[in-house]
């Protein structure tokens, strides 16, 4: 038994990859405002913005310290902090909408990483997804696979055995096939043998 790839992996990856441009505009805006922005900040923007709000305070303190007049410094601090916090909040809301968190099939934030200001698919996430969509051989799976092959071979041999007999439709058939057969499977997967049909062989 070889490893089996489940259907859907390419669709999942492409679905996430198509949205990179939406996240790029958010990252670009945050960088233009002056934030340090990496993969960690992207995740933080989606989950509470704790790191980014602290970064906003540091940026504000640095900016306000340039003023030597206290009341002006305090006013500048409040105004700058509000501006930065508003930028964080607005981009956070935009990010959540882009991630489709309001739907039944949201995107995974772990699928993205930010490298030198550029949003791209995470190679680690792709590898992880590839493993999720891969069925690896185990002793039990190998045994099951062999049993399935045995059944397939037996069915093929039985069908071939009656293929030149005009009295039969199939050797093994299903519950909704009215043609004569030697055995059949019902809708619950139970096996039935038509013993009287051996007369036609």
N, C-alpha and C positions, 0 to 999 in steps of 0.2 A: 504493500500500500504506500503510495506517495502522498505527500502533503496536499491538502485540498484547499483551494481558494474559494471562499464564499462569494456570492454575488453582492454587488453594491459598493465595494471599496472605492472604485474609480469615481462613482457618482458622489459619494460622500466627500472625497478629496476635492473634486472639481467644484462642488457646491460651496465649500469653504474658500477655495482659491478665487472664485469669482467675486468675492466680497472684499478682497484686499484693498481695492481702491477707496472704498468707503472708510476703512480704518486709516488709510494713509492720509486722508484729508484731516482727520482728527489729530494724528501725530504731528503733521506739519504745522497745524495751528498751535499746538502746545509748545512746539519748539520755537516758533516765531515769537510767541509771548515771552519766552525766556526759560521755560521749564527744562530741566534735564529729563529726558524721556527715553527709557529703555523698555525691554519686555516686562520688567517688574512694574514699571509705572503703568503700562497698558493694562495689566491685570488689576492693579490697584484702582485704576479708573473705573473698572467694572465692579469692583467689590469694596465700596465704602470710601475710597479716595483718602485713606488715612495718611499715607506717605506723601501724597501730593499736597494735602492741606498743610502738612508740616513744612514741606518745601516752599509753599507759598508764604508762610510766616518768615522763613529765613530770607527769602527774596525781598519781602517787605521791610524787614529789619535792616537789611543792607541798603535798601533804597532810602529809607527814612533817616538813617544815620548821617546822610550827607547834609541834612539841614541842621544848622546850629541853633535855630530858634525853636524852642520847645513846642509852643502851641502849633506852629507850622509843621513841625515834625510829627506831632500827634495826628494832625489833620491828614497829612500825607500818608501816614501809616494806615489809618482807617480807610482812606479812599483806595489806596493801592491794594490792601488786603481784600477789600470787597470786590474789586475788579478781578483779582486773581482767583478768588473763590468762585465768582460767577463764571469765569472761564472754565474752571474745573467742573462745576456743576453742569453747565450746558453741554460740555463735551462728554461728560459721563452719561447724560441722558441720550445724547446722539449715539454713543457707543452701544448702549443697551438696546436701542431701537435697531441698530445695524446688526446686532447679534440675534435679533428676533426673539428676545426673551419674553415678549408678549404673546408668542405663538406656542403651538404644541411641538414644534420642531426647531428649537433654537440652535444657533451655531455654538461651537465649543471655543471659548477664548484661548484654550491651550493650543489651538491649532495655529496660532500666530506668534511671531516673534518680531522684535524691532532691532535691526542691525544697522548702526550708523544712520539712524533716522528713517530707515526704509522698512516698511511692513512686508513681511514675507511669510510663507508657510514654514512651520517648524518641522525640521527634519526628524526630530525626536518624536513629535506627534504622529507624523506619517508612518514612522517605523512602528510605533505603538499600535496605530490603527491597522497596519498590515498584519501584525500578530493577532489582533482581535478577529480579523477576517481570514485567518489561516487555521485549518484543522490539522494538527500534527499527528503522525502515526503513534499509537500506543499499542500495547499487547492486545487489549480488549478490542480496540478499533480494527486492528489487523485481523483478529478472529472474526469479528462481525463482517468485515469486508470479504473474507474467504467464504463465509456462509452465504452471503449474497451472491457471490460468484458461482457457488455450487448450485444455488436455486436457479440462477440465470441459465447455467449450462443444462440443468435438468429440463427446464422449460423448452429451451431451444431443441434439445434432443427429442422430447415428446412431440412437439409441434412438427418437427421434421419427420418423425415416425409416421404420422397420419397424413402428411401433406399430399401424398399420392392416393389417398383414399377419399373418394367422392362422397362417402357417407358422413365425413367429418368436416366441420368448419375449422376447429382447432383441437389440439391435444389438451391444452389448458386454456380456459376461457374465463370470462367474468359473468357476474350475475345478470347483466343486462344484454348478454349475447344469446340469442335464441338458437344459434347453430348447435349441432350435436358436438359434444366433446367428451373426453374421458374424465375430466375433473374441472372444477371451477372455484373461483373465489367470490364470496359474497361481499356485500357493502361494508361488513364489519371486519373483513380480512380473514374470515374463517374458510377453511378448505373443505370441499365437498367432492366425493368421488361418485361418478355415475357408473356403477358396476354393471348394470344391464347393457350399457353401450359397448362392452367388450364383445358382444354378439356380432357387431358389425366389422370386426377385424378379421 
